[in-house]
Amino acid sequence: MDLFNTIQSLQTEIETQRVEGPADIETFRIKYLGSKSVLKDLFGVIKTAPAEQRKEIGERINRLKQLAEEKFAVAQESLKGLQVDNAVGPKQDLSLPGTPVEVGSLHPVTIVSRQVISIFGSIGFGVAEGPEIEDEWHNFTALNTPPDHPARDMTDTFYIQQNPDVVLRSQTSTVQVRAMEEGRLPIRIIAPGRVYRNETISYKHHVYFHQLEGLYIDHDVSFADLKQTLYFFIQQFFGDEFEIRFRPSFFPFTEPSGELDIRKKGTDKWLEILGCGMVHPNVLKNCKIDPDMYKGFAFGMGIERLVMLKYGFSDIRQMYENDVRILRQFSAAR
């Protein structure tokens, strides 16, 4: 058999060769494209052919090599597809419905915080923020809290260092101080955020929780303005099914001070939900505001307490146990 017949025979062999799996592909590569392949041998015998045939023989062997390389490349691509199919398992029926993707939900604390911000925003209160790591001035002194006040004791406050004192803020009233220090009057803000208390964890207490403080400072602000603002909030947040009452109280940073209780109509149990009062003149002075020209009121409430009342939580710890059965209940409130 002459060289031309050998080339034609190999072409037919390559075209009809079955290459269906990894073993077949490797056998094909070794036989036709390896370092000791039959095509390598063919290139070696070109020099023995008659001089006038060498060019044509070389061209045919090159076309034969290209044919083998193309078939090898196609076989490799088909093997990749096979590997992907095997990795994902049996072939899927694309006409079937897809696997449902579970929609996430907002945390109930986030939901209530946004509701409260929206209600106060509708009557002109902007949102202010401040650091969670605070100094003694903003957390205590500026708020008219004397050095011997029990709130300064380490049983209530997380101290990061002392002398000078650096603490995890125990109240978002610190944001009020920072807003007053800026001196841009009048002020009408709410300050939502996380606070920290060194308390024993129970069904109604935690070492961290969320507060929302409110502050309004302007000329001729009165306690009547405070009461009407809080009446509006309670009606918008809880609806008409709750009654409201104010009780006198004491806070070092307000004078007079009060607490607001609510109860569901037809029941006897009152629940305290926030503290409030007129900003103490000493607090205004500490923040370089003239108490003879400006008055103001402040209030503060726990967001978790509102969540418990609105959604029927009986234990504050349920909000922070990452129980998806609880969180799924709020998937519609996005």
NORBEL-V242743 format. One record per helix or strand. SS is the DSSP state (alpha for helix, beta for strand). FROM is the first residue (numbers start at 1). TO is the last residue. Records with the same first field share a line. If there is no record, write none. Layout:
SS->FROM-TO + FROM-TO
//
This chain:
alpha->3-16 + 22-33 + 38-48 + 51-88 + 108-121 + 136-139 + 141-143 + 150-152 + 173-182 + 223-238 + 281-286 + 303-311 + 316-320 + 324-330
beta->126-127 + 133-135 + 159-161 + 166-168 + 187-196 + 208-218 + 242-251 + 254-264 + 271-279 + 295-302
//
